[in-house]
Amino acid sequence: MNRVVVTGVSAITPIGNDIDTSWENLLAGKSGIAGVTAFDATEFNARIAGEVKNFDAQSFIPPKQAKRMERFTQFAVAANQMLMESTGLKLEGNERERAGVVIGVGLGGLETIEKQHAKLEKSGPKKITPFFIPIIIGNMAAGQVSIFAEAQGPNLCMCTACASGTHSIGAAYTDIMLGRADVMICGGAESTITPLGFAGFTAMKALSTRNDDPETASRPFDAGRDGFVMGEGAGLLLLESLDHARARGAEILAEVVGFGASSDAYHMTAPPEDGAGMARAMNAAIREAKIDPSEIDHINAHGTSTKLNDFCETKAIKSVFGDHAKDIAISANKSQIGHLLGGAGGVEAAFAVKTLATGIIPGTANQFEADPDCDLDYCKDGKREQQVNYVLSNSFGFGGTNGCMLFKKFVD
């Protein structure tokens, strides 16, 4: 089995169009939540979102190619361009066949579907662009990134709702661990701040309607939480086998030591109230790492700001860690960036790696009133500096699909 290390992270988020800006603003407690500008949301009950601001796709992608990409694909390609530049990775010769891409997406190209459907209704089928299908399909983010990176190895798209990004990192980690590849670009991307996307989640009553106070609307684990805030963006990791990273003199940010996946096998959208499926995923990651649960220092929580998720995740953490649960620093990045759906796991894993690399744990914003059912340490007072050796990054999705990545501070 190969040891797998993280040699780069990249992100485009509602609080920054690169990883360094996003990380600085996360630690500063800044919010990326504001009123929706992507469309007229006047008639919607929820009118706030975590939009990516001032993103210029053509700074990364030739104009003709950028026009043939959905926004989630543009985010992924741009994040990859920054990842390649920051890590100095350039694939040449036979190395290309040993490099792959796994990028998860939850919903795919909703914006193009809506626009092309309106055109079909108004002007008929001959007006549909021939690029309609290749633009909207979820695996095009992974496909376009492989083209730009010249990566000819495994090319996959995990579509597991809000766990897509985490499952993608898990699949990439497994490919390297088993020797199928030396290098993997992995993570998640999403952009579904569209009328149809909002209408769907609004119909489920899943979104926060705290429209008059957007910056405090996402309140993971707080008694006043009233739903999640939709966000958009992308987060990618560069994974390499330890031997490959050493051979090219790469900086190593963290080691990947465990991946856990499980199913609730219970309900389309709700986890069981004992959080058993979430707990199985966390336990699987810890078992794979062959460590004791008491060694976990920090959890980057799924933390959606919905009543059921936050309660169940808290129950799951208590069942996995017992008395140690109260000693674990727990952060919910969605309090500041919203819920990036298929992109969430990638961005949150990137932040988890930054925590290991810097020794700084981000806070959870908007903790105003303690919920007696959510009674762990959610870092409500902001960032803290702490020795961190192991970080668990959690993602849970509709369909009862759960994913957890376990990262370790790298020790040669």
Secondary structure as GFF3:
##gff-version 3
##sequence-region A 1 412
A	DSSP	beta_strand	4	12	.	.	.	ID=ss1
A	DSSP	alpha_helix	19	27	.	.	.	ID=ss2
A	DSSP	beta_strand	34	35	.	.	.	ID=ss3
A	DSSP	beta_strand	48	49	.	.	.	ID=ss4
A	DSSP	three_ten_helix	57	59	.	.	.	ID=ss5
A	DSSP	alpha_helix	63	67	.	.	.	ID=ss6
A	DSSP	alpha_helix	71	87	.	.	.	ID=ss7
A	DSSP	three_ten_helix	93	98	.	.	.	ID=ss8
A	DSSP	beta_strand	99	104	.	.	.	ID=ss9
A	DSSP	alpha_helix	110	123	.	.	.	ID=ss10
A	DSSP	three_ten_helix	125	127	.	.	.	ID=ss11
A	DSSP	alpha_helix	132	136	.	.	.	ID=ss12
A	DSSP	alpha_helix	140	149	.	.	.	ID=ss13
A	DSSP	beta_strand	155	156	.	.	.	ID=ss14
A	DSSP	three_ten_helix	161	163	.	.	.	ID=ss15
A	DSSP	alpha_helix	164	177	.	.	.	ID=ss16
A	DSSP	beta_strand	183	190	.	.	.	ID=ss17
A	DSSP	alpha_helix	195	203	.	.	.	ID=ss18
A	DSSP	three_ten_helix	214	216	.	.	.	ID=ss19
A	DSSP	beta_strand	233	241	.	.	.	ID=ss20
A	DSSP	alpha_helix	242	247	.	.	.	ID=ss21
A	DSSP	beta_strand	254	263	.	.	.	ID=ss22
A	DSSP	alpha_helix	276	289	.	.	.	ID=ss23
A	DSSP	three_ten_helix	293	295	.	.	.	ID=ss24
A	DSSP	beta_strand	298	300	.	.	.	ID=ss25
A	DSSP	alpha_helix	307	321	.	.	.	ID=ss26
A	DSSP	three_ten_helix	322	327	.	.	.	ID=ss27
A	DSSP	beta_strand	329	331	.	.	.	ID=ss28
A	DSSP	alpha_helix	334	337	.	.	.	ID=ss29
A	DSSP	three_ten_helix	341	343	.	.	.	ID=ss30
A	DSSP	alpha_helix	344	358	.	.	.	ID=ss31
A	DSSP	beta_strand	360	361	.	.	.	ID=ss32
A	DSSP	beta_strand	384	385	.	.	.	ID=ss33
A	DSSP	beta_strand	390	397	.	.	.	ID=ss34
A	DSSP	beta_strand	401	408	.	.	.	ID=ss35
###
